Structure formats: structure tokens, C-alpha cells
Amino acid sequence: MGLTIVVERTTAHKAKPAIDQLSFGKYFTDHMFIMDYDAGKGWHHPRIVPYQPILLDPAAKVFHYGQTVFEGMKAYRTPKGQILMFRPYKNLQRLNRSNARLSIPSLDEGLVMEALRQLIKVDEDWIPAEQGTSLYIRPFVIATQATLGVSPSEQYHFIIILSPVGSYYEEGINPVSIYVESEYVRAVTGGVGNAKTGGNYAAGLKAQQEATDKGYSQVLWLDGVHRKYIEEVGSMNVFFKVGDKVITPALNGSILDGVTRDSVIRLLKHWDIEVEERAISIDELVEAYRSGLLQEAFGTGTAAVISPIGELNWQGDKLTLNEGRTGPVAAKLYDFMTGIQRGAIEDPFGWVVEIK
Amino acid sequence: MGLTIVVERTTAHKAKPAIDQLSFGKYFTDHMFIMDYDAGKGWHHPRIVPYQPILLDPAAKVFHYGQTVFEGMKAYRTPKGQILMFRPYKNLQRLNRSNARLSIPSLDEGLVMEALRQLIKVDEDWIPAEQGTSLYIRPFVIATQATLGVSPSEQYHFIIILSPVGSYYEEGINPVSIYVESEYVRAVTGGVGNAKTGGNYAAGLKAQQEATDKGYSQVLWLDGVHRKYIEEVGSMNVFFKVGDKVITPALNGSILDGVTRDSVIRLLKHWDIEVEERAISIDELVEAYRSGLLQEAFGTGTAAVISPIGELNWQGDKLTLNEGRTGPVAAKLYDFMTGIQRGAIEDPFGWVVEIK
């Protein structure tokens, strides 16, 4: 490697928001990490600097051709005062898989981990300790070359910003109502649905907005080919408890390989609950609901961890799950996952990494 | 409207590039147009300022969730010294259709046209006059709100930049070789394929790169559902001459409603050449080729105008079209379209708009 991270500390610390004002991704810490890429030179000049606006040419490719990737991670303050991260290497591996899909040069995962460590330490006073809070970490890459030809950029910024957060949903762990989307499609096999890139999120905004207007929190996405297989819920992976089993869509190339998804599958198996990863049609779910077998549904993701679903609206039919309350599997997963993440429950998997 | 465009002229004019150095989207003029949007306030503060970098918070939504749209237009210097634009209102209408799809607030098309007029006049010395050159115009919208929740931004910039350009392809009007893509998918019905948004272009980079590595200029995209119907070529619409007819994929929701595409259809009909807009499978094309009926293929778009295709590679089979040379229909269209655009041929359709 040989690259040394240069640290320039701020002289003007910002006021920290009150804990009950945090919400999600609204406040940012005093510092950020930034590193540049130039063709022929590679990634270079890694540095921690005061959080500040970035200056880009209006022709920068990120503004025109969406060549971006990002990750979402969290750091937690334990009751004993330690700082923990949850499976950070999984996120960094996925970051590089996203980079490959978007024709962005690969990042040195060891260097990025060291950048995370140093940045979090510099801003460690910003990590909230209250139950349900954490420091959200947003690494991202943007294409900065100022030319309009449609081709991979020859210049990039890799940036990490940090945001103290409360619960992703204002409802907290309370169940959300979900609209099953039949008009819009998020992604399709052969596309970029399994990469964490801006275009996937842009593609979902309109459906999200229309669902919100109808009184729903998120949409449940169906596949783009048959328009019947379950993909994701909002920007989370999704699980269903049907009878004694838990089922979740298989990684088919159009959904995200979620770190929380993988952890939930491993946890359920650890608890001897049968888990199936396979294609799940909306018809199968409706049938399971009618016969009383569909007991729970929940989304999984870094931001919300576990997000129980209280109602599914499928073409006007309202499917109420577990009487609209958080189900026992979702509750147990949420308690265990957040317990491990916050260091309150012993981690049997070696998932948590202490930041020293 | 009531909004007045404020003009701040530069005091430091840039050196203009030599005509043979232009290429595409590499040099930018002395000024740019910018206007801001804030929720509750609407679009405001339209202004022409010296071309300059823009300053954005690293949490700006454009960097994370790809909420962007753009347009591509051209202005031409006629032999008599007039400045002409080609069907600009069609582009502005499409810009607003893209805005609607991406949950971006609508722009006042009259105000944008006035901004284009004033900006082009301020930088009119930058419009090259040589055959094959023009002033490329790039209007675009980016989401600037600095929060990480996945939802439509409450703040935007609308920007117009100008770039004197030569031919899009270094080959000029010479035919290009095209790789028919069977692994990657650009867009699918229900997605954002018919909006001019960054994510569609990001999704195409990897396939483009692999095609380039194999010695091809662009890819021919197949649909994401059946993986057999023709969609677009690179970032252009595509036409085929089969027997006495010209055929092009119908607007199915996943391809762009190209202004050049529409103009070509109207021109062909004007010349009494039969045009069909419908689903076209790759199998149909291969069959037409084998029976000697597939005479020409060409892409259409603002940047390249008409781009003849000399070869199609479909799963290793090389289909050579018109002996690899520009076909008569493509040549006639190119000459007529660029002739109208440059004011060298009288415009029978009322398409050109003089900028005064």
C-alpha cells in the first residue's frame, strides 16, 4: 500500500443535535474522508479533512451519467464505551462488487477500513449511545471527469461521511404498511439491481412517492420480467414467515446482497428455524395469507435493521399480518441483531469489530 | 413568468480550441446558466454566470440516489451567419417528462427557451461554423438537498452548459461495428428507460466497455423481459432497412423517445418510404439478413445525428451490412438532416428555430 492518510482537524466544531432530533442522515459530523483517482495514477491522496462542500465541474460525469456507488454501515457506542462496527468487511467487498459493475476502479479494502477507523476515531464524540441510535457511515464514489462522452470516467472521488442517526422510520420498530407495486419496476436481471448505485434508488422514487400519497410507507417490488416474483421492499431485502419456515427471495442478480439479509439467514439457522432462499410469487403469498399460513413479513437493511410489515396492499386487497403488530420472529431478530451490534448481547459469530 | 435572467459576464475569456481538436463534450464555453429550486419557493434566481465549478454538500442526493435528468441539443452556425436550433421545444417537453418520472419539479419551458437563447447569444463566438461541427447544449437537473433519506430532493439546480463539438465518433459518418448484447440489460418496461436520466447511462457502461474490448463501438440492446427484442444502439435509437421498408422499435416505455428518431420517421414518410414502428426481434433481423433483405442499419441521436452500422455481431456471427459501407438511406438522411440543421437545405417542416 504505502498510502498514508493525512489528517487535517477542524478548528470550528459544530454543535451536536439533540438526540431526539437525529432522525436519519440529516446531521453530519465534523470531518470527512476523501481520496482521489486519476487514470494512470490510481487512487491517491487519502485524507481526513473538515466536513466541507466539494467543488465539481458542471460537466462532471456524476451529474450526467450516474456513475456512482455507495455503501451504508453503522458504528455503535456500547454501554461500556467501546465503539463497534458490524461486519464492515462484507460492506467493503460489496462496495468493490458495485465498483466492478459500474466500471469504477477497485478500492483497497484494507485502506478503506483504516480510513473508516481513523475517521470514526477523529469524530468519536459524535457517536450517540442511546438505545436505537448509532453513527451511520456513508462511503461513496462519484465520477468527476468533466467530459460528456458516455464512457467510464477517468477521475473519481471516494468519500466517507458520518451521520449520527436515530431510527430510520419515525415509527421506530412499529410495523409499516406496504403497497405492492404493479406498475413500476425497480430493476431487472442483467441490469444493476444487485449493485448499490444511485440509479436504482432514482428509479424507485416515483413509486415510493405514489405509495406515500396512498398512505403507505414503502413499496414491495415485483420482478421486471414476470411481474410476479417478490424482489425487495423499499430499499430493503424482505422475509416472510409462512408456517414454520422463513422464506426470502434468492439472490437472482436484480436484488441487493444485503449484509443484514445474510446475517438474518444465519441467525435463523442458528436458532434452528428453517430458511428458504428461492423465488416467491405474490400469488403464493396471497394464497398463504388466505390459508392462514402467512404469519409475518419484515424488511432487513442497515438503516432500519428489521422493519416489520403490518399490512400489504395487493391490487386493493389489504393483507393484515399478525394483526398489524410486530411478530415474534421480527422482534427476536431485532432484539438480537441490535443487541449484538450495540455490544449488549454476546456475538456468537465474530461479526462485530471493535474500532480502537 | 416574471422571472428575470440576471447576466454576469466573464472578464476572463478562455482560449478557444482548434476546430480539429474539438471531439465531443471536452471543451466548454465562457458562460453557463443556473437556476435553483427550493421546496415552498419553486424555481428561482435564474442567472447566466461565468462557467465555473459548483459547490455541493457531500450529502447532496445527486451523489447517492442518482436523482438527475438531462437533455442534449445543438445550435448550428449557418453559412449566412445565422444561429439555428433544431426542434428545441421537443427536447424541453421531454425534459419535463423525464422530470415527472424522476419526481423532479417541472420547469417552465418558456423560461428555459429564453435561457437557452440568452446563453447562446452571450457565447455565440463559440459556435463553430465548419461542416460537421456545432454547439452542443447540455441542460440538466441535479438533486442538491443534503440528506440521506431515500426520497425526492427538496432542492435542485437546473444548469445549462455549452460545448463546441466535432463529430461524436472519431470515425465521423463512417459505419461502426456493433456488438449485440445478450448478458446485460439497459432498461425494462416499468423502469426509467424512457427518461433521460443518469442511471440508464451508468447501467450501460460495463457492456459498452466489454464491447470496446472486443473491438466494437457500441452495443445493440435487447429487451429485458424476452431478451430478444431490439431496444436501442448505445445511447441512440436504431433503424433497419428490410426490403423496401424501414423498421424501428416502437416506443414501448423502455426506450427513449428520440427527437432525431421522430424526425427520421417523418422524413422517410415525406419521401414515401414506408416506416414501421413495432417490436423487432433479433431473430427476425438475422433471418432478414440470411435472405438478403437486411440492407442497412443505423442509429439516430442528437450527438451523432445518423450513425450507420457496418457490422452486427450476434453471438459470434458477424452480419456485414451494405458491405460495411454507409447505405443510401442513412447517407440521404444524414445529408438532409444536417443540411436542414445547418441551414444549407430549406426546412420543409418548420423544425429549425433561429436564435436572435
Interface residues (C-beta under 8 A of the other chain):
Chain A: S23 F24 G25 K26 F28 M32 Y51 Q52 P53 I54 L55 L56 D57 P58 A59 V62 F63 H64 Y65 G66 Q67 T68 F70 R101 L102 S103 Y136 R138 F140 I142 A146 T147 L148 G149 V150 S151 P152 I159 I161 S163 E183 Y184 V185 R186 A187 V188 T189 G190 G191 V192 T197 G198 G199 N200 Y201 A202 A203 G204 L205 K206 Q208 Q209 G224 V225 R227 G234 S235
Chain B: S23 F24 G25 K26 F28 M32 Y51 Q52 P53 I54 L55 L56 D57 P58 A59 V62 F63 H64 Y65 G66 Q67 T68 F70 R101 L102 S103 Y136 R138 F140 I142 A146 T147 L148 G149 V150 S151 P152 I159 I161 S163 E183 Y184 V185 R186 A187 V188 T189 G190 G191 V192 T197 G198 G199 N200 Y201 A202 A203 G204 L205 K206 Q208 Q209 G224 V225 R227 G234 S235
